[in-house]
């Protein structure tokens, strides 16, 4: 989603983020498109490499793929700046 956090930062979990003013309840993890994605028009362009890597992983794993179970802020507590999509 369009967000000012670094590309790949976990913005919301499957049930969304009640503190966010934007709609974040998509039923899956929601990640930042990075600071280069300033509008929804530029989102896919800015995040294309991350998206394609994730799609490749899903395709390779097939039916055994499951979305990772993460908590927003989990990486920050451990000193990690962002969560990789893949």
Backbone as ProteinMPNN parsed JSONL, in Angstrom:
{"seq_chain_A": "XXXXXXXXXXXXXXXXXXXXXXXXXXXXXXXXXXXXXXXXXXXXXXXXXXXXXXXXXXXXXXXXXXXXXXXXXXXXXXXXXXXXXX", "coords_chain_A": {"N_chain_A": [[0.834, -1.181, 0.0], [0.328, 2.345, -0.399], [2.536, 4.053, 1.481], [4.616, 5.762, 3.82], [6.694, 4.354, 4.952], [9.743, 2.335, 4.723], [10.226, 0.311, 1.763], [8.603, -2.788, 1.831], [8.024, -2.867, 4.528], [6.079, -4.109, 7.167], [2.817, -3.117, 7.405], [0.23, -3.635, 8.259], [-1.595, -6.332, 9.768], [-3.55, -9.31, 8.888], [-6.123, -8.624, 9.94], [-6.129, -5.919, 9.794], [-5.167, -2.526, 10.781], [-6.168, -0.877, 13.485], [-5.347, 1.665, 14.24], [-4.737, 3.036, 11.996], [-5.553, 5.511, 9.546], [-6.17, 4.859, 7.038], [-7.768, 2.34, 4.965], [-7.036, -0.864, 5.919], [-7.726, -3.486, 6.209], [-7.452, -6.279, 4.724], [-7.439, -8.991, 4.886], [-5.062, -10.254, 4.719], [-1.474, -10.002, 5.198], [-0.232, -6.651, 5.031], [1.926, -4.638, 3.249], [4.313, -1.939, 3.016], [4.648, 0.093, 0.122], [6.836, 1.593, -0.122], [8.753, 4.721, -0.041], [8.924, 5.738, -2.628], [6.599, 5.168, -3.888], [4.256, 7.198, -4.313], [1.639, 7.579, -5.048], [-1.278, 5.567, -5.815], [-1.023, 4.987, -8.463], [1.698, 4.796, -8.923], [2.47, 2.752, -7.338], [2.695, -0.079, -8.085], [4.839, 0.1, -9.845], [6.944, 1.075, -8.231], [7.173, -1.001, -6.367], [7.566, -3.299, -7.824], [9.687, -5.247, -8.088], [9.777, -6.517, -5.557], [7.156, -7.517, -5.465], [7.097, -9.292, -7.654], [9.043, -11.149, -6.842], [7.746, -12.223, -4.609], [5.476, -13.341, -5.864], [6.732, -15.287, -7.404], [7.711, -16.972, -5.398], [5.29, -17.903, -4.271], [4.256, -19.26, -6.491], [6.168, -21.296, -6.828], [5.962, -22.709, -4.4], [3.32, -23.435, -4.479], [0.292, -25.086, -3.591], [1.124, -25.442, -0.99], [1.886, -23.039, 0.036], [1.669, -20.552, 2.535], [0.549, -17.519, 3.986], [2.882, -15.649, 5.895], [2.738, -15.531, 9.458], [2.69, -12.672, 11.11], [3.337, -9.915, 13.335], [2.456, -6.528, 13.539], [5.019, -4.197, 14.024], [6.668, -6.059, 15.164], [9.214, -6.521, 14.0], [10.465, -4.088, 14.555], [10.788, -4.114, 17.347], [12.804, -5.947, 17.563], [14.885, -4.668, 16.476], [15.018, -4.604, 13.73], [14.57, -2.972, 10.674], [12.714, -3.326, 8.578], [10.423, -5.765, 7.172], [11.048, -8.49, 5.074], [9.336, -9.345, 2.037], [9.505, -11.815, 1.033]], "CA_chain_A": [[0.0, 0.0, 0.0], [1.064, 3.609, -0.373], [2.889, 4.327, 2.875], [5.937, 6.394, 3.826], [7.698, 3.443, 5.517], [10.578, 1.716, 3.698], [9.657, -0.77, 0.972], [8.576, -4.08, 2.489], [7.687, -2.761, 5.947], [4.749, -4.593, 7.5], [1.967, -1.996, 7.796], [-0.935, -4.163, 8.963], [-1.825, -7.763, 9.685], [-4.784, -9.672, 8.173], [-7.323, -7.947, 10.438], [-5.942, -4.48, 9.65], [-4.559, -1.739, 11.846], [-7.194, 0.07, 13.936], [-4.78, 2.998, 14.435], [-4.511, 3.641, 10.687], [-6.678, 6.243, 8.973], [-6.444, 4.217, 5.75], [-8.341, 0.995, 5.034], [-5.939, -1.839, 5.914], [-8.263, -4.819, 6.479], [-7.511, -6.995, 3.454], [-7.435, -10.429, 5.131], [-3.689, -10.749, 4.562], [-0.49, -9.003, 5.615], [-0.149, -5.484, 4.155], [3.275, -4.094, 3.296], [4.523, -0.625, 2.424], [5.224, 0.159, -1.217], [8.046, 2.413, -0.034], [8.584, 6.165, -0.222], [8.835, 6.092, -4.045], [5.203, 4.977, -4.299], [3.55, 8.338, -3.724], [0.221, 7.423, -5.385], [-1.574, 4.193, -6.221], [-0.555, 4.839, -9.839], [3.125, 4.45, -8.951], [2.703, 1.665, -6.377], [3.2, -1.296, -8.726], [6.144, 0.393, -10.434], [7.922, 1.184, -7.148], [7.309, -2.261, -5.62], [7.484, -4.415, -8.755], [10.658, -6.304, -7.822], [9.311, -7.247, -4.373], [5.926, -8.219, -5.81], [7.431, -10.42, -8.526], [9.731, -12.161, -6.026], [6.723, -12.889, -3.806], [4.671, -14.166, -6.768], [7.556, -16.45, -7.759], [7.725, -17.878, -4.239], [3.967, -18.519, -4.193], [4.139, -20.2, -7.608], [7.041, -22.446, -6.566], [5.42, -23.478, -3.28], [1.996, -23.936, -4.856], [-0.741, -25.214, -2.555], [1.705, -25.473, 0.357], [2.198, -21.676, 0.469], [0.815, -19.879, 3.526], [1.051, -16.196, 4.361], [3.536, -15.684, 7.198], [2.005, -14.936, 10.578], [3.541, -11.625, 11.668], [2.65, -8.864, 14.082], [2.96, -5.192, 13.209], [5.945, -3.722, 15.034], [7.511, -7.157, 15.621], [10.575, -6.292, 13.541], [11.009, -2.902, 15.223], [11.202, -4.508, 18.69], [14.034, -6.72, 17.458], [15.908, -3.821, 15.869], [14.98, -4.734, 12.281], [13.846, -1.825, 10.14], [11.564, -3.732, 7.777], [10.236, -7.197, 6.976], [11.082, -8.865, 3.658], [8.099, -9.931, 1.544], [9.754, -13.18, 0.546]], "C_chain_A": [[0.877, 1.241, 0.0], [1.266, 3.976, 1.09], [4.294, 4.894, 2.88], [7.037, 5.537, 4.457], [8.553, 2.853, 4.395], [9.858, 0.56, 3.002], [9.732, -2.079, 1.739], [8.248, -4.042, 3.968], [6.262, -3.265, 6.174], [3.927, -3.436, 8.065], [0.771, -2.475, 8.616], [-1.01, -5.671, 8.785], [-3.138, -8.044, 8.971], [-6.041, -8.953, 8.656], [-7.168, -6.431, 10.44], [-5.254, -3.837, 10.842], [-5.569, -0.694, 12.296], [-6.674, 1.492, 14.139], [-4.585, 3.745, 13.11], [-5.755, 4.384, 10.207], [-7.064, 5.659, 7.612], [-7.076, 2.844, 5.971], [-7.199, -0.004, 4.915], [-6.427, -3.259, 6.155], [-8.483, -5.564, 5.162], [-7.535, -8.515, 3.646], [-6.08, -11.068, 4.928], [-2.741, -9.658, 5.066], [-0.416, -7.887, 4.577], [1.218, -4.848, 4.349], [3.347, -2.741, 2.607], [5.13, -0.763, 1.033], [6.471, 1.025, -1.256], [7.784, 3.871, -0.348], [8.497, 6.593, -1.686], [7.419, 5.931, -4.586], [4.361, 6.063, -3.647], [2.054, 8.327, -4.043], [-0.021, 5.968, -5.754], [-1.12, 3.939, -7.655], [0.906, 4.407, -9.913], [3.466, 3.263, -8.042], [3.303, 0.416, -7.031], [4.574, -1.09, -9.356], [7.217, 0.396, -9.349], [8.191, -0.152, -6.471], [7.391, -3.49, -6.527], [8.462, -5.549, -8.461], [10.208, -7.163, -6.637], [8.075, -8.08, -4.703], [6.229, -9.45, -6.658], [8.179, -11.521, -7.773], [8.735, -12.938, -5.17], [5.873, -13.813, -4.677], [5.423, -15.428, -7.186], [7.56, -17.469, -6.618], [6.389, -18.615, -4.097], [3.818, -19.58, -5.288], [4.973, -21.458, -7.362], [6.462, -23.325, -5.463], [4.034, -24.039, -3.565], [1.023, -23.972, -3.697], [-0.186, -25.222, -1.136], [2.041, -24.073, 0.88], [1.174, -21.185, 1.488], [1.417, -18.511, 3.81], [1.722, -16.292, 5.719], [2.692, -14.996, 8.263], [2.942, -13.958, 11.282], [2.696, -10.647, 12.461], [3.277, -7.53, 13.717], [3.835, -4.717, 14.354], [6.885, -4.798, 15.543], [8.98, -6.929, 15.246], [11.237, -5.123, 14.248], [11.512, -3.265, 16.618], [12.528, -5.249, 18.667], [15.147, -5.932, 16.786], [15.971, -3.939, 14.357], [14.121, -3.616, 11.738], [12.645, -2.2, 9.291], [11.558, -5.25, 7.591], [10.274, -7.485, 5.489], [9.766, -9.526, 3.266], [8.287, -11.388, 1.203], [10.67, -13.918, 1.481]], "O_chain_A": [[2.05, 1.175, 0.367], [0.309, 4.183, 1.837], [5.097, 4.537, 2.018], [8.195, 5.953, 4.493], [8.139, 2.867, 3.236], [8.989, -0.085, 3.588], [10.794, -2.447, 2.242], [8.198, -5.092, 4.608], [5.344, -2.884, 5.447], [4.293, -2.845, 9.081], [0.347, -1.801, 9.555], [-0.55, -6.217, 7.782], [-3.783, -7.112, 8.491], [-6.941, -8.697, 7.856], [-7.991, -5.729, 11.027], [-4.821, -4.51, 11.777], [-5.811, 0.277, 11.579], [-7.467, 2.431, 14.204], [-4.303, 4.943, 13.104], [-6.878, 3.935, 10.435], [-8.149, 5.93, 7.097], [-6.933, 2.256, 7.044], [-6.47, 0.002, 3.923], [-5.604, -4.163, 6.294], [-9.557, -5.49, 4.564], [-7.641, -9.253, 2.666], [-5.957, -12.292, 4.961], [-3.161, -8.53, 5.327], [-0.525, -8.145, 3.378], [1.622, -4.554, 5.474], [2.544, -2.436, 1.725], [5.995, -1.604, 0.789], [7.095, 1.173, -2.307], [6.721, 4.222, -0.86], [8.042, 7.701, -1.969], [7.081, 6.496, -5.626], [3.819, 5.871, -2.558], [1.281, 9.005, -3.367], [0.928, 5.218, -5.98], [-0.859, 2.795, -8.024], [1.307, 3.729, -10.859], [4.615, 2.827, -7.987], [4.324, -0.089, -6.564], [5.383, -2.017, -9.394], [8.276, -0.207, -9.52], [9.316, -0.413, -6.046], [7.294, -4.615, -6.038], [8.088, -6.716, -8.578], [10.252, -8.392, -6.705], [7.964, -9.225, -4.265], [5.685, -10.527, -6.413], [7.967, -12.703, -8.042], [8.852, -14.153, -5.018], [5.58, -14.941, -4.281], [4.833, -16.502, -7.308], [7.429, -18.672, -6.844], [6.367, -19.817, -3.831], [3.309, -20.671, -5.034], [4.524, -22.566, -7.658], [6.47, -24.55, -5.578], [3.626, -25.022, -2.947], [0.929, -23.024, -2.917], [-0.935, -25.03, -0.178], [2.438, -23.927, 2.036], [-0.03, -21.379, 1.321], [2.637, -18.358, 3.868], [1.193, -16.949, 6.616], [2.018, -14.002, 7.994], [3.878, -14.37, 11.968], [1.482, -10.565, 12.275], [4.498, -7.423, 13.6], [3.45, -4.818, 15.519], [7.817, -4.49, 16.287], [9.875, -7.119, 16.07], [12.438, -5.158, 14.514], [12.56, -2.773, 17.036], [13.291, -5.194, 19.631], [16.232, -6.463, 16.552], [16.904, -3.414, 13.749], [13.052, -3.335, 12.281], [11.652, -1.472, 9.277], [12.562, -5.924, 7.824], [9.605, -6.803, 4.713], [9.147, -10.2, 4.09], [7.308, -12.127, 1.095], [10.994, -15.081, 1.237]]}, "name": "protein", "num_of_chains": 1, "seq": "XXXXXXXXXXXXXXXXXXXXXXXXXXXXXXXXXXXXXXXXXXXXXXXXXXXXXXXXXXXXXXXXXXXXXXXXXXXXXXXXXXXXXX"}
